[in-house]
Amino acid sequence: MANNAPPRWDRRMQQRLARGEAAALGELYDRFASLVHSQAHRMLDDESAADVVTREVFGYVWEHPDAYDPKQGSMRSWVARLTHRQSVRRLRSTAAAGTCEDAEDGRARADPADLEERVHRATAAARADYIVASMPAPLRAALELAYIQRRDYRQTATDLGVTEDEARRRLRLGLQLLSTAHTRPLEGSSPPGYGRRL
């Protein structure tokens, strides 16, 4: 049971938000705004739309702090799910608005399959960003050296001051975590916490 308990910070934050403490919202914003904005930007590829999603997500959190269910994961995960859901909603509504404009101009309507593929790609990219941001620092550092700075595992080991075996282990674990970004839930099901409306 104790293993399923939410972190103390998450519980306190939810209680403070439920009491209407504006300082709690500010603290939550300071902690997660960059996560929300970067995830929304990654999905929407639009700075102003990411700004709007960021405002919408924190507005929702402020108005509905009891919507957070600690049994479904950390507050960080909940905020990321809210961001994902709102970004997908905005992506679809933008596509629908574009389709209406296209229809008025007499151009061909957008293909729903193309939109869903775009949503899936954006979701996978945002999940990958979230996974990298959430993974332990030693794994993230190894991946950054190997894939951004183009170091092989020997150079990565030297740069990190670890053995070659440890560098390979960190890279393998980091890649295993990243590989989950492209898995999609079974049709008709959704990850925990996705059933609630934003």
Salt bridges, closest charged atoms under 4 A:
GLU21 OE1 - ARG16 NE 2.92
GLU21 OE2 - ARG19 NH2 2.74
GLU27 OE1 - ARG16 NH1 2.82
GLU47 OE2 - HIS37 NE2 3.26
GLU47 OE1 - HIS41 NE2 3.47
ASP51 OD1 - HIS37 NE2 2.65
GLU56 OE2 - ARG90 NH2 2.90
GLU63 OE1 - HIS64 NE2 4.00
ASP69 OD2 - ARG196 NH2 3.91
ASP102 OD1 - ARG107 NH2 3.38
ASP105 OD2 - ARG107 NH2 2.83
GLU116 OE1 - ARG92 NH2 2.64
GLU117 OE2 - ARG121 NH1 3.83
ASP129 OD2 - ARG42 NE 3.38
ASP159 OD2 - ARG151 NE 2.44
GLU164 OE1 - ARG154 NE 3.82
ASP165 OD1 - ARG168 NH2 2.20
GLU166 OE2 - ARG169 NH2 2.63
GLU166 OE2 - ARG170 NE 2.82
